[in-house]
């Protein structure tokens, strides 16, 4: 064992023991965070307007601070962009993370000197938890790649701004700098296709042991390597042993990625966002994500079906229930207050608190009251892929409310197959039956002949990549919505790919 591996094992044991000790008292840890952020921000513009100096407990907070999404908080962000201090958090943020949704414009999320460690240390701790559990450290001695946005940052009123993945490049620990790929020059390339091609060339003869990124963009990297060599990834990188991912559910991509690799390898799922790093997979024995309870974020939860209702009940961590679909709300040392992230999660454990990401509050299908969510769609697709030999590259689902020829309405699945099922009809039936099993409202609509079973439209190769490229959203942190409650994205993709 190398000295680096030995040191990493001891360090992992020390850090993870400290972390797990805090999970013995999760309510206490969250209350410490709550008291600290309220006290620190009480003299900010936001704190004064919302009576922070008079907030003594969680009930006081709920009575004074409403739930807001980005648009409702943007008046404060605009003040920060003008260079004003003490707006949402003391002083000025050190960064503004620039992010964009599929259907909305650019957003600027503050990152403060207090909150940057949440992004950096959480990713580190996920790897340390893996080392502590598995005792595997060989990957430490090889090259590591993190497919991410450009580290070149702009400035707004003296505040550096850029994509989160580009911001964190500037905080990579020194002990990882020599192992890290690609080169800084290559990382600065803005065009994603050019960048991935250059990364493939740079890494082709390297001892790659850890690869990280959003699954569809990692697949694009793998495809480039295979095209150049006509080999599986495990043949190109025989010591590649750990895949770290986040941003989207891995399951729809698993078969194709594992086929590209040529063997099964360990993986770690992360739950990062520009607004904060919320959870990570801490064990290879289950796929739950350990909620980070002591890193400057105080969490609130609203039942997903109630999130847009006036005066919807808000719950602190210690009042949540296992198996309930919640909208995630955060309050943080980045100056985000009552902030509706837009994600939905379910708790699968409360000792310790572990979650699964189930979708987005605005990404669902309920054209007929079925309220089908991403978790159900992805589970149904996974089930079908496991039972019929097929592989997909990407997909999205939307309702067909007014089909031609007086047909019954249905859910249309736009799928780009890497390996199309031999029997498409059986594949559709498997998905539909599993979806009916997972969602009783959908089942009632099929049984009552309000809806007909799903229909799949097979799209040509590289359809989704080319569509995202046409929108200027290829690569980086950009993701295609799994579900839409209207036909806008489905029609755009169909018209683009089948014209």
PALUMGU-318148 format. One line per 4 residues: their letters; for each residue z, x, y of C-alpha. Coordinates in steps of 0.2 Angstrom, whole numbers. Example, Ala and Ser with C-alpha at 12.3 -4.5 7.8 and 13.67 -1.06 7.14 Angstrom:
<rs>
as> 39:62:-22 ~ 36:68:-5
</rs>
This chain:
<rs>
xxxx> 0:0:0 ~ -5:7:17 ~ 8:10:31 ~ 0:-4:41
xxxx> 2:-17:26 ~ 20:-12:23 ~ 24:-14:42 ~ 16:-31:42
xxxx> 26:-37:27 ~ 42:-32:35 ~ 37:-39:52 ~ 31:-56:44
xxxx> 48:-57:35 ~ 58:-55:51 ~ 47:-67:62 ~ 45:-81:49
xxxx> 64:-81:44 ~ 68:-83:63 ~ 55:-97:64 ~ 61:-107:49
xxxx> 79:-106:55 ~ 74:-116:70 ~ 67:-130:59 ~ 85:-133:52
xxxx> 88:-141:69 ~ 72:-148:76 ~ 79:-161:87 ~ 90:-148:96
xxxx> 75:-136:98 ~ 64:-150:106 ~ 79:-155:117 ~ 80:-137:123
xxxx> 62:-137:127 ~ 63:-153:136 ~ 78:-148:147 ~ 70:-131:151
xxxx> 53:-138:157 ~ 61:-152:167 ~ 73:-140:176 ~ 59:-127:179
xxxx> 47:-140:187 ~ 60:-150:197 ~ 54:-143:213 ~ 36:-144:210
xxxx> 26:-157:219 ~ 25:-167:203 ~ 43:-165:199 ~ 48:-171:216
xxxx> 36:-186:215 ~ 43:-191:198 ~ 62:-188:202 ~ 64:-173:190
xxxx> 81:-169:198 ~ 88:-186:192 ~ 81:-185:174 ~ 96:-182:162
xxxx> 88:-188:146 ~ 73:-194:137 ~ 75:-212:143 ~ 75:-206:161
xxxx> 59:-196:158 ~ 50:-211:151 ~ 55:-222:166 ~ 49:-209:178
xxxx> 34:-201:171 ~ 19:-212:165 ~ 6:-208:152 ~ -9:-200:159
xxxx> -26:-193:152 ~ -36:-180:161 ~ -44:-191:173 ~ -28:-198:179
xxxx> -20:-181:181 ~ -35:-173:189 ~ -29:-176:207 ~ -16:-163:204
xxxx> -29:-151:195 ~ -40:-153:211 ~ -25:-147:222 ~ -23:-132:210
xxxx> -42:-128:211 ~ -40:-128:230 ~ -27:-114:228 ~ -11:-124:231
xxxx> 5:-118:223 ~ 20:-127:215 ~ 9:-142:210 ~ 12:-146:192
xxxx> 22:-130:188 ~ 30:-117:198 ~ 18:-105:207 ~ 0:-105:202
xxxx> -7:-105:184 ~ -14:-88:178 ~ -29:-96:171 ~ -39:-113:171
xxxx> -46:-116:154 ~ -63:-124:156 ~ -67:-137:142 ~ -80:-151:141
xxxx> -80:-166:130 ~ -96:-173:122 ~ -96:-188:134 ~ -87:-182:149
xxxx> -89:-168:162 ~ -80:-151:163 ~ -61:-151:163 ~ -49:-137:169
xxxx> -33:-136:160 ~ -19:-125:167 ~ -12:-110:158 ~ 3:-102:165
xxxx> 12:-85:162 ~ 25:-95:152 ~ 12:-105:142 ~ 0:-91:137
xxxx> 12:-85:123 ~ 11:-101:115 ~ -8:-98:112 ~ -6:-80:107
xxxx> 10:-80:96 ~ 6:-96:87 ~ -10:-89:80 ~ -1:-73:75
xxxx> 13:-83:67 ~ 1:-92:56 ~ -5:-76:49 ~ 12:-70:47
xxxx> 17:-85:37 ~ 3:-82:26 ~ 8:-64:23 ~ 26:-69:20
xxxx> 22:-82:7 ~ 8:-73:-2 ~ 13:-55:0 ~ -6:-52:3
xxxx> -9:-39:16 ~ -26:-30:11 ~ -35:-40:24 ~ -25:-31:38
xxxx> -34:-14:34 ~ -52:-21:36 ~ -62:-28:50 ~ -59:-45:57
xxxx> -70:-57:67 ~ -66:-72:78 ~ -81:-82:83 ~ -77:-87:101
xxxx> -84:-89:118 ~ -88:-76:131 ~ -73:-66:138 ~ -82:-65:155
xxxx> -71:-76:167 ~ -75:-84:184 ~ -63:-87:198 ~ -58:-103:207
xxxx> -46:-100:222 ~ -40:-83:214 ~ -37:-91:197 ~ -47:-84:182
xxxx> -57:-98:173 ~ -66:-98:157 ~ -67:-105:139 ~ -50:-104:130
xxxx> -57:-93:116 ~ -64:-81:130 ~ -47:-81:139 ~ -37:-76:123
xxxx> -49:-61:120 ~ -39:-53:134 ~ -23:-55:125 ~ -27:-48:108
xxxx> -13:-36:103 ~ -17:-17:104 ~ -14:-15:85 ~ -28:-27:81
xxxx> -41:-20:94 ~ -48:-7:82 ~ -50:-19:68 ~ -58:-33:79
xxxx> -77:-38:79 ~ -89:-40:87 ~ -91:-27:101 ~ -85:-33:118
xxxx> -104:-32:124 ~ -109:-43:110 ~ -95:-55:113 ~ -101:-57:131
xxxx> -118:-64:126 ~ -119:-82:132 ~ -134:-89:122 ~ -126:-94:105
xxxx> -140:-91:94 ~ -143:-73:101 ~ -125:-70:100 ~ -123:-75:82
xxxx> -139:-65:77 ~ -132:-49:86 ~ -115:-52:77 ~ -123:-53:60
xxxx> -132:-36:64 ~ -116:-28:70 ~ -106:-34:55 ~ -118:-32:41
xxxx> -112:-15:35 ~ -94:-17:40 ~ -79:-20:29 ~ -76:-38:34
xxxx> -59:-45:27 ~ -55:-59:39 ~ -67:-72:47 ~ -61:-85:59
xxxx> -70:-99:69 ~ -75:-117:69 ~ -83:-121:52 ~ -101:-126:57
xxxx> -102:-111:68 ~ -96:-99:55 ~ -109:-107:43 ~ -122:-103:56
xxxx> -116:-85:55 ~ -116:-85:36 ~ -134:-92:36 ~ -140:-78:47
xxxx> -132:-65:35 ~ -140:-73:20 ~ -157:-74:28 ~ -156:-55:32
xxxx> -150:-50:15 ~ -153:-64:2 ~ -136:-62:-4 ~ -120:-72:-5
xxxx> -106:-68:8 ~ -95:-61:-5 ~ -108:-49:-10 ~ -111:-43:8
xxxx> -92:-42:11 ~ -84:-40:-6 ~ -66:-38:2 ~ -68:-54:13
xxxx> -52:-63:7 ~ -46:-75:22 ~ -55:-88:32 ~ -46:-95:47
xxxx> -52:-111:55 ~ -49:-125:67 ~ -57:-138:78 ~ -64:-150:65
xxxx> -59:-155:47 ~ -65:-142:35 ~ -68:-153:20 ~ -85:-160:25
xxxx> -91:-141:26 ~ -81:-134:12 ~ -94:-136:-2 ~ -107:-128:8
xxxx> -96:-114:15 ~ -89:-110:-2 ~ -107:-110:-9 ~ -112:-98:4
xxxx> -97:-86:1 ~ -100:-87:-18 ~ -82:-88:-22 ~ -66:-97:-17
xxxx> -55:-88:-4 ~ -38:-92:4 ~ -39:-102:21 ~ -28:-106:35
xxxx> -30:-121:46 ~ -25:-120:64 ~ -23:-134:77 ~ -26:-126:94
xxxx> -33:-134:110 ~ -35:-129:128 ~ -19:-139:132 ~ -9:-130:119
xxxx> -7:-123:101 ~ 2:-137:92 ~ 2:-133:73 ~ -4:-122:59
xxxx> -4:-122:40 ~ 11:-112:35 ~ 8:-113:16 ~ -6:-111:3
xxxx> 3:-124:-8 ~ -1:-139:4 ~ -13:-143:18 ~ 0:-149:30
xxxx> 1:-141:47 ~ 18:-136:53 ~ 22:-143:71 ~ 27:-129:83
xxxx> 43:-136:90 ~ 50:-121:101 ~ 35:-115:111 ~ 36:-124:128
xxxx> 29:-141:122 ~ 39:-157:121 ~ 30:-170:111 ~ 29:-188:112
xxxx> 20:-200:100 ~ 13:-218:103 ~ 6:-228:88 ~ -13:-227:89
xxxx> -16:-245:89 ~ -4:-247:104 ~ -10:-233:115 ~ -20:-243:127
xxxx> -8:-257:128 ~ 3:-258:144 ~ 21:-251:142 ~ 17:-245:124
xxxx> 32:-238:116 ~ 34:-219:117 ~ 44:-210:103 ~ 51:-192:103
xxxx> 49:-181:88 ~ 66:-187:80 ~ 60:-205:80 ~ 43:-204:71
xxxx> 39:-211:54 ~ 29:-203:40 ~ 12:-210:37 ~ 10:-219:54
xxxx> -6:-215:64 ~ 1:-208:81 ~ -8:-203:97 ~ -1:-186:103
xxxx> 6:-184:120 ~ 13:-168:127 ~ 24:-161:141 ~ 23:-143:143
xxxx> 27:-127:152 ~ 8:-127:157 ~ 12:-141:169 ~ 5:-156:158
xxxx> 16:-171:159 ~ 15:-187:149 ~ -2:-180:144 ~ -13:-190:132
xxxx> -22:-176:122 ~ -34:-189:114 ~ -30:-184:96 ~ -22:-194:83
xxxx> -10:-187:70 ~ 0:-192:55 ~ 16:-185:49 ~ 16:-180:30
xxxx> 34:-173:31 ~ 49:-173:42 ~ 58:-159:34 ~ 50:-148:41
xxxx> 39:-158:53 ~ 21:-157:46 ~ 6:-166:52 ~ -12:-170:48
xxxx> -25:-172:62 ~ -33:-189:59 ~ -46:-191:73 ~ -48:-195:91
xxxx> -41:-211:100 ~ -59:-214:107 ~ -68:-209:91 ~ -67:-224:79
xxxx> -78:-238:74 ~ -71:-256:77 ~ -87:-266:81 ~ -80:-280:70
xxxx> -61:-276:70 ~ -62:-264:56 ~ -55:-249:66 ~ -61:-236:54
xxxx> -55:-218:59 ~ -61:-201:56 ~ -48:-197:42 ~ -55:-212:32
xxxx> -73:-207:35 ~ -70:-189:30 ~ -60:-193:15 ~ -73:-205:9
xxxx> -87:-192:11 ~ -76:-179:3 ~ -74:-190:-12 ~ -93:-193:-14
xxxx> -97:-175:-12 ~ -85:-171:-26 ~ -92:-183:-38 ~ -110:-181:-35
xxxx> -118:-164:-33 ~ -122:-163:-14 ~ -119:-152:1 ~ -120:-157:19
xxxx> -122:-147:35 ~ -116:-160:48 ~ -114:-179:50 ~ -110:-193:62
xxxx> -107:-212:60 ~ -110:-227:71 ~ -111:-246:69 ~ -128:-254:68
xxxx> -123:-271:76 ~ -140:-279:77 ~ -151:-273:63 ~ -169:-278:62
xxxx> -175:-292:50 ~ -159:-302:52 ~ -150:-291:41 ~ -131:-290:40
xxxx> -123:-277:52 ~ -118:-260:44 ~ -111:-243:47 ~ -125:-230:49
xxxx> -122:-213:43 ~ -133:-199:50 ~ -132:-184:38 ~ -140:-168:37
xxxx> -140:-162:19 ~ -140:-144:13 ~ -142:-151:-4 ~ -147:-170:-5
xxxx> -140:-180:-19 ~ -152:-185:-33 ~ -147:-203:-32 ~ -144:-208:-14
xxxx> -140:-226:-19 ~ -125:-220:-30 ~ -119:-208:-16 ~ -119:-222:-3
xxxx> -109:-234:-15 ~ -96:-220:-19 ~ -93:-218:0 ~ -93:-236:4
xxxx> -81:-240:-11 ~ -69:-226:-6 ~ -70:-232:12 ~ -65:-250:7
xxxx> -51:-243:-3 ~ -44:-233:12 ~ -47:-247:25 ~ -42:-265:20
xxxx> -50:-272:36 ~ -67:-264:32 ~ -65:-271:14 ~ -62:-289:20
xxxx> -78:-288:31 ~ -88:-282:16 ~ -80:-295:5 ~ -83:-309:18
xxxx> -101:-303:20 ~ -98:-300:39 ~ -104:-282:35 ~ -116:-275:22
xxxx> -112:-258:14 ~ -116:-242:23 ~ -133:-235:25 ~ -137:-216:26
xxxx> -151:-209:36 ~ -156:-192:30 ~ -160:-180:45 ~ -171:-164:44
xxxx> -164:-146:43 ~ -156:-139:59 ~ -157:-157:67 ~ -139:-156:73
xxxx> -139:-138:79 ~ -155:-141:89 ~ -148:-157:96 ~ -132:-148:102
xxxx> -143:-134:109 ~ -153:-147:119 ~ -136:-153:127 ~ -131:-135:131
xxxx> -116:-137:118 ~ -121:-125:105 ~ -107:-114:98 ~ -90:-110:105
xxxx> -78:-124:105 ~ -91:-138:106 ~ -90:-151:92 ~ -100:-166:88
xxxx> -90:-183:87 ~ -88:-189:69 ~ -88:-207:74 ~ -94:-218:89
xxxx> -91:-236:92 ~ -108:-238:100 ~ -126:-232:97 ~ -128:-219:111
xxxx> -126:-203:101 ~ -134:-210:85 ~ -149:-215:95 ~ -150:-199:104
xxxx> -150:-189:88 ~ -162:-200:79 ~ -174:-200:93 ~ -172:-181:95
xxx> -174:-177:77 ~ -186:-190:71 ~ -198:-191:85
</rs>
